Amino acid sequence: MTEQVTAGLPDAWIVTGIAGAYLVASLVVGMWPSGDSSETAEGFVAGDRSLGLLVMFFITGATIFSAFAFLGGPGWAYSRGVAALYILGYGALGFAPFYFLGPRAAQLGRKHGFVTQAEMVATQLGTPAIAGMMAIVSVVAFVPYLALQMKGAGYVVETVTRGAVDETVGAAVVYAVVTIYVVRSGVLGVGWTNTFQGIFMLVLAWGLGIYLPERLHGGIPEMFAAIEQARPELLAAPGLTKSGAPWSFTEYSAAVAVSAIGFSFWPHLFMKAFTARDDATLRRTVVLYPTFQVFLVPLFLIGFCGVLFQPAPDRADQILPHMLMHLDLPAVVVGLFCAGALAASMSSGDAMAHAAASITVRDGIRHALGKRLSDRQERAWMRRLLVAVMVGSYLVAMAYKGSLVVLLLSAYGAVVQFAPAVVVALYWPAIGGRAVLGGMIAGSLVTVVLVMRPDLQPIALHAGLWGLAANILTIAAVAKLSKPG
């Protein structure tokens, strides 16, 4: 049985002070690169296509290594056991298509001035309405994903200060900082802060992942031996469902598949193809990217470490901060954890907010609606809409009470519908925009219906996979019917 410690509350002021110092440091780093690049629309979105390997590595890796990793991942290991390994499965596979898609998109971007995914697809297929459709789906997917980051930040701040700072206040302060540096510096602010945040949180993850099993169980093997005795169902692949029943391999595989397919097509991630210095930088980034998955391992160990911990947390997503608050740890350590978790949240949130605003203006207003905007007007609208997206996501975050991982999986169901459109635009543009637009509409509608009514599924899969099937079949049918003769 694991050691239980219920020490007094670490000094909330020390914890809050360390978190505050981290936020100030992030603000300074994020504001630093503001220069000529952020004063043009292309520079604000794509950083004048100047990002090198180090920043590209962290802007892609840290963008995905989010509040979901620090809270949702350990929460799944704690409550659903080896089911959490699905995250490693899709993370290792998901970025591989970008090795081929990224350089091809980058070449088109340099040739035609593309800075967003939908802009590229709509122009290649000669159908401006696609840009509008993709802008709508992007924002629909981004809001819950960004809300996840905000909710995670609020969880952490409220828990480690034991209520001294409310969840709503904590999330608001953290994302006010994010809003300021992204509005000021655009993608370069995102890139520089992601590099700083990525290094910080990776060091912290491994430190806690090694320390807590040793502290509570005497080591990692001893921890798993204790779990096998008390909760063997958590170690039986593929793990448990949310209700505690065994998760079927079909559902597990569907979760991996929809996440792996959708991974490269997240607009905020795909847009990084237009920021890289050259094709070699993009390919090296893809090759190096799976190393970020290694840093999820200690977070899963932390989740398993909490299985036998008493008292249990109110919510599985809170297991990591909950354990730290009940162990006799220096307030400085708790404060560093708080800063690391905030880094994970902010490193994804800033990229998504930046992308949502850029996509809405560039794809929705400029391309789909055909509005003529000067460079200055375009940049100004991006900044205004960035603030609007932040406020909207914050309201969703504070109202939502469910699992962070379920929230993420729902967002993947929407974004996976972009995969056929991007592949067609890059490799088979002759299929035409009408077929792609029809497929995207059909896939999105099927996904929404099955998210709301999962009982309608003939086989229990992720709703996004049924939507993807409808998407592809519609593209094939419309393309065939459109052929002359």
C-alpha positions in Angstrom: 0.0 0.0 0.0 1.2 3.4 -0.9 2.5 5.9 1.7 -0.1 8.6 2.5 0.9 12.1 3.6 -1.5 14.8 4.5 0.8 17.7 5.3 -0.5 21.2 5.8 -1.1 23.6 2.9 2.1 24.9 1.3 2.3 28.7 1.5 -0.2 29.8 -1.1 1.6 33.1 -1.6 4.8 31.3 -2.5 3.0 29.1 -5.0 1.1 32.0 -6.5 4.3 34.1 -6.6 6.2 31.5 -8.6 3.3 31.1 -11.0 3.1 34.9 -11.3 6.9 35.1 -12.0 6.5 32.5 -14.7 3.6 34.4 -16.3 5.7 37.6 -16.3 8.6 35.7 -17.9 6.3 34.3 -20.6 4.9 37.8 -21.3 8.4 39.2 -21.7 9.5 36.3 -24.0 6.3 36.6 -26.1 6.6 40.4 -26.5 10.3 40.3 -27.3 10.1 39.4 -31.0 7.5 42.1 -31.9 9.0 43.9 -34.8 8.5 44.3 -38.5 7.1 40.8 -39.0 4.1 41.4 -36.7 3.3 44.6 -38.5 2.2 42.8 -41.8 -0.6 40.3 -42.1 1.7 37.7 -43.6 4.3 38.3 -40.9 1.6 38.1 -38.1 0.4 34.7 -39.5 3.5 33.1 -41.0 6.5 35.0 -39.4 7.8 35.9 -42.9 8.5 32.1 -43.4 11.7 32.5 -41.3 11.4 29.9 -38.5 14.4 27.6 -38.0 14.6 24.0 -36.7 14.7 24.8 -32.9 11.7 27.0 -32.9 9.8 24.7 -35.4 10.5 21.7 -33.1 9.0 23.5 -30.1 6.2 25.3 -31.9 4.9 21.9 -33.2 5.7 19.8 -30.1 4.8 22.2 -27.4 1.6 23.1 -29.3 0.3 19.6 -28.8 1.9 19.0 -25.4 -0.9 20.8 -23.6 -3.0 21.0 -20.5 -4.4 17.8 -21.8 -1.0 16.2 -21.3 -0.4 17.5 -17.8 -4.0 16.9 -16.6 -6.0 14.7 -19.0 -3.3 12.2 -19.6 -2.5 11.5 -15.9 -6.3 11.6 -15.3 -6.9 8.8 -17.8 -4.0 6.7 -16.4 -5.4 7.1 -12.9 -9.1 6.3 -13.8 -8.9 4.2 -17.0 -5.4 2.6 -16.7 -3.6 1.6 -19.9 -6.4 3.2 -22.0 -4.2 6.3 -21.7 -1.6 4.7 -24.0 -3.9 5.6 -26.9 -2.3 9.0 -26.6 1.1 7.6 -27.4 -0.3 5.6 -30.3 -1.7 8.5 -32.2 1.1 10.9 -31.2 3.7 8.6 -32.6 1.8 8.1 -35.9 -0.1 11.4 -36.4 2.6 13.7 -37.6 4.1 11.2 -40.1 1.9 12.4 -43.1 3.3 15.9 -42.6 6.7 14.7 -43.8 5.1 14.5 -47.3 2.2 17.0 -47.0 4.2 19.8 -45.2 6.9 20.5 -47.8 4.4 20.3 -50.7 2.1 22.8 -48.9 5.2 25.0 -48.1 6.2 25.1 -51.8 2.7 26.2 -52.8 2.7 28.8 -49.9 6.0 30.3 -51.2 4.7 30.4 -54.7 1.2 31.8 -54.1 1.5 33.5 -50.7 -0.7 31.1 -48.8 -0.5 31.3 -45.0 -3.5 29.2 -44.0 -4.7 25.7 -44.8 -8.1 26.6 -46.1 -6.7 29.4 -48.2 -4.5 26.8 -50.0 -7.3 24.3 -50.4 -9.9 26.8 -51.7 -7.4 28.4 -54.2 -6.1 25.1 -55.5 -9.7 23.8 -56.1 -11.0 27.2 -57.3 -13.9 27.2 -54.8 -13.9 30.1 -52.3 -16.8 28.6 -50.4 -14.5 25.9 -49.1 -12.5 28.5 -47.3 -15.6 29.6 -45.5 -16.7 26.1 -44.6 -13.2 25.2 -43.3 -13.1 28.5 -41.3 -16.4 27.6 -39.6 -15.4 24.0 -38.8 -12.0 25.2 -37.6 -13.5 27.6 -35.1 -16.0 25.0 -34.0 -13.1 22.6 -33.3 -10.8 25.3 -31.8 -13.2 26.6 -29.2 -13.5 23.3 -27.3 -9.8 22.7 -27.6 -8.9 26.2 -26.4 -11.5 25.8 -23.7 -9.7 22.7 -22.6 -6.5 24.7 -22.1 -8.2 27.3 -20.2 -10.0 24.8 -18.0 -6.8 23.1 -17.3 -5.1 26.3 -16.3 -8.0 27.1 -14.0 -7.9 23.6 -12.4 -4.2 24.0 -11.6 -4.3 27.4 -10.2 -7.3 26.7 -8.0 -6.0 23.4 -6.7 -2.4 24.3 -5.9 -3.6 27.5 -4.1 -6.3 25.4 -2.4 -9.0 27.8 -3.5 -7.1 31.0 -2.7 -7.3 31.8 -6.4 -10.6 30.7 -8.0 -10.6 28.6 -11.1 -12.3 31.4 -13.1 -9.9 34.0 -12.0 -6.8 31.8 -12.6 -7.9 31.0 -16.1 -8.7 34.6 -16.8 -5.3 35.9 -15.6 -3.3 33.2 -17.5 -5.1 33.8 -20.8 -5.0 37.6 -20.4 -1.2 37.1 -20.6 -1.5 34.9 -23.7 -3.8 37.3 -25.4 -1.4 40.2 -24.9 1.7 38.6 -26.3 -0.1 36.9 -29.3 -1.9 40.2 -30.2 1.4 42.0 -30.0 3.8 39.6 -31.7 1.7 37.1 -33.7 3.3 33.7 -34.7 6.8 34.8 -33.6 5.5 35.4 -30.1 3.9 32.0 -30.2 7.1 30.4 -31.4 9.4 32.0 -28.9 7.2 31.3 -25.9 6.6 27.7 -27.0 10.4 27.2 -27.0 10.7 28.6 -23.5 7.6 26.8 -22.3 8.5 23.5 -23.9 12.0 23.3 -22.3 10.5 24.2 -18.9 7.7 21.7 -18.9 9.7 18.8 -20.2 12.2 19.1 -17.5 9.5 19.3 -14.9 7.5 16.3 -16.3 10.5 14.0 -16.0 11.4 15.3 -12.6 8.0 14.6 -11.2 7.5 11.3 -13.1 10.6 9.9 -11.5 10.2 11.4 -8.1 6.6 10.5 -7.2 6.7 6.7 -7.9 9.9 6.6 -5.8 8.4 8.7 -3.0 5.1 6.8 -2.8 6.0 3.3 -3.8 9.7 2.9 -3.6 10.1 2.8 -7.4 8.2 2.2 -10.7 8.3 -1.7 -10.6 7.0 -1.6 -7.1 4.2 0.8 -8.1 2.9 -1.5 -10.8 3.2 -4.5 -8.6 0.9 -2.8 -6.0 -1.6 -1.8 -8.7 -1.6 -5.4 -10.1 -2.6 -6.6 -6.6 -5.3 -4.0 -5.9 -6.6 -2.9 -9.3 -5.5 -5.4 -12.0 -8.2 -4.2 -14.4 -6.3 -1.0 -14.9 -3.4 -2.9 -16.4 -5.4 -5.1 -18.8 -5.3 -3.8 -22.4 -6.9 -1.7 -23.7 -8.1 -0.3 -20.4 -11.4 0.9 -19.2 -14.2 3.2 -20.5 -15.4 6.3 -18.6 -18.0 4.2 -16.9 -15.4 1.7 -15.6 -16.4 -1.1 -18.1 -13.7 -2.7 -20.2 -12.9 -0.6 -23.3 -13.2 -2.7 -26.5 -10.3 -2.9 -28.9 -12.6 -1.6 -31.6 -13.3 1.6 -29.7 -9.7 1.9 -28.6 -8.5 1.6 -32.2 -11.1 4.1 -33.4 -9.9 6.6 -30.8 -6.3 6.1 -32.1 -7.3 6.3 -35.7 -9.4 9.4 -35.6 -6.7 11.2 -33.6 -3.9 10.0 -35.8 -5.7 11.0 -39.0 -6.8 14.4 -37.7 -3.4 15.2 -36.1 -1.6 16.7 -39.1 -4.7 18.5 -40.3 -5.3 20.6 -37.2 -5.2 24.1 -38.9 -2.9 25.6 -36.2 -0.4 22.8 -36.7 -0.7 22.6 -40.5 -0.2 26.3 -40.8 3.3 25.9 -39.5 4.2 24.5 -42.9 4.0 28.1 -44.1 6.4 29.4 -41.4 9.4 27.1 -41.9 12.6 28.5 -43.4 12.8 25.6 -46.0 11.6 22.1 -46.7 14.5 20.4 -45.0 13.6 22.2 -41.7 10.0 20.8 -42.0 11.2 17.2 -42.6 13.6 17.3 -39.7 10.9 18.7 -37.5 8.7 15.7 -38.4 11.5 13.2 -37.8 12.3 14.8 -34.4 8.6 15.3 -33.3 8.0 11.8 -31.9 10.6 12.5 -29.2 7.9 14.7 -27.6 5.9 11.5 -26.9 8.6 10.2 -24.7 7.9 13.1 -22.4 4.3 11.9 -21.9 5.6 8.7 -20.3 6.4 10.3 -16.9 3.0 11.9 -16.9 1.3 8.6 -17.2 3.5 7.2 -14.4 2.2 10.1 -12.3 -1.3 9.0 -13.1 -0.7 5.4 -12.2 1.1 6.6 -9.0 -2.2 8.1 -7.9 -4.3 4.9 -8.2 -3.8 3.9 -4.6 -3.4 7.4 -3.2 -5.7 8.5 -0.5 -7.7 10.7 -0.2 -8.9 10.5 -3.8 -9.4 13.6 -5.9 -12.9 14.9 -6.7 -12.1 14.6 -10.4 -9.7 12.3 -12.2 -8.2 15.2 -14.2 -7.0 16.7 -10.9 -4.9 13.7 -9.7 -1.5 15.3 -10.3 -2.1 18.6 -8.5 -4.2 16.8 -5.9 -1.3 14.5 -4.9 1.2 17.4 -4.8 -1.1 19.2 -2.4 -1.3 16.3 0.0 2.4 15.5 0.1 4.9 17.2 2.4 6.6 19.1 -0.4 8.2 22.5 -0.3 6.0 25.3 -1.6 8.7 26.0 -4.3 8.2 22.5 -5.8 4.4 23.0 -5.9 4.9 26.4 -7.4 7.2 25.0 -10.1 4.6 22.3 -10.9 2.0 25.0 -11.3 4.2 27.0 -13.6 4.9 23.8 -15.7 1.3 23.0 -16.0 0.5 26.5 -17.1 3.3 26.3 -19.6 1.6 23.2 -21.1 -1.7 25.0 -21.3 -0.4 28.2 -22.7 1.8 26.6 -25.3 -1.2 25.1 -27.0 -3.7 27.9 -26.3 -1.6 30.6 -27.9 -1.2 28.7 -31.1 -4.9 27.9 -31.4 -6.1 31.4 -30.6 -3.7 32.8 -33.1 -4.8 30.3 -35.8 -8.5 30.8 -35.1 -8.3 34.6 -35.6 -6.1 34.3 -38.6 -8.3 31.7 -40.3 -11.5 33.6 -39.6 -10.1 36.7 -41.3 -8.0 35.2 -44.0 -10.4 32.4 -45.0 -13.8 33.5 -43.8 -13.8 37.3 -44.5 -11.2 37.7 -47.2 -11.6 34.5 -49.4 -15.1 33.1 -48.7 -16.9 36.5 -48.5 -14.6 38.2 -51.0 -14.0 41.3 -48.8 -11.2 43.5 -49.9 -8.9 44.3 -46.9 -5.7 46.3 -46.8 -2.8 44.7 -45.1 -3.3 47.0 -42.1 -7.1 46.2 -41.9 -6.5 42.5 -42.2 -4.0 42.5 -39.3 -6.3 44.7 -37.2 -9.2 42.3 -37.7 -7.1 39.3 -36.7 -6.2 41.0 -33.5 -9.8 41.9 -32.7 -11.1 38.4 -33.5 -8.3 36.9 -31.4 -9.7 38.7 -28.4 -13.2 37.5 -29.3 -12.1 33.9 -29.6 -10.4 34.1 -26.3 -13.6 35.4 -24.6 -15.8 32.9 -26.2 -13.6 30.0 -25.3 -13.3 31.2 -21.8 -17.1 31.2 -21.4 -17.3 27.6 -22.7 -14.5 26.5 -20.4 -16.2 27.9 -17.3 -19.5 26.3 -18.3 -18.2 22.8 -19.2 -18.0 20.2 -16.4 -17.0 17.0 -18.3 -13.7 15.2 -19.0 -10.8 17.1 -20.7 -10.0 14.1 -22.8 -13.6 13.7 -24.0 -13.6 17.4 -24.9 -10.4 16.8 -27.0 -11.8 13.7 -28.8 -14.9 15.7 -29.8 -12.7 18.4 -31.3 -10.8 15.8 -33.3 -14.1 14.5 -34.8 -14.5 17.9 -36.5 -11.0 18.5 -37.7 -10.5 15.1 -39.2 -13.0 16.2 -41.9 -10.2 18.3 -43.4 -8.1 15.4 -44.3 -9.7 14.5 -47.7 -9.8 18.2 -48.7 -6.1 18.8 -48.1 -5.0 15.5 -49.8 -7.2 16.3 -52.9 -5.9 19.9 -53.1 -2.3 18.8 -52.9 -2.4 15.7 -55.1 -5.7 15.5 -57.2 -7.1 19.0 -57.6 -8.8 17.9 -60.8 -11.5 16.2 -58.6 -12.8 19.7 -58.1 -14.1 21.9 -55.4 -17.7 21.0 -55.6 -17.0 17.4 -54.6 -14.7 18.4 -51.8 -17.2 20.9 -50.4 -20.0 18.4 -50.5 -17.9 15.8 -48.8 -16.9 18.2 -46.0 -20.5 19.2 -45.4 -21.7 15.6 -45.4 -18.9 14.5 -43.0 -19.4 17.3 -40.6 -23.2 16.7 -40.4 -22.8 13.0 -39.8 -20.2 13.7 -37.1 -22.4 16.3 -35.3 -25.5 14.0 -35.4 -23.6 11.0 -34.1 -21.9 13.0 -31.3 -25.4 14.1 -30.2 -26.9 10.6 -30.8 -24.2 7.9 -30.4 -27.0 5.3 -30.1 -27.5 5.7 -33.9 -24.1 4.2 -34.7 -24.3 0.6 -36.1 -20.9 -0.1 -34.5 -19.5 1.8 -31.5 -16.7 4.0 -33.1 -15.7 7.6 -32.8 -18.3 9.8 -34.5 -15.6 11.5 -36.5 -14.7 8.2 -38.3 -18.3 7.8 -39.5 -18.2 11.4 -40.7 -14.9 10.7 -42.5 -16.4 7.7 -44.3 -19.4 9.8 -45.4 -17.0 12.6 -46.5 -14.9 10.3 -48.7 -17.9 8.5 -50.2 -19.6 11.9 -51.0 -16.4 13.1 -52.7 -16.2 10.0 -54.8 -19.9 10.1 -55.7 -20.0 13.8 -56.7 -16.7 13.5 -58.6 -18.1 10.5 -60.6 -21.4 12.2 -61.3 -19.5 15.3 -62.4 -17.5 13.5 -65.1 -18.8 14.3 -68.6 -20.3 11.4 -70.4 
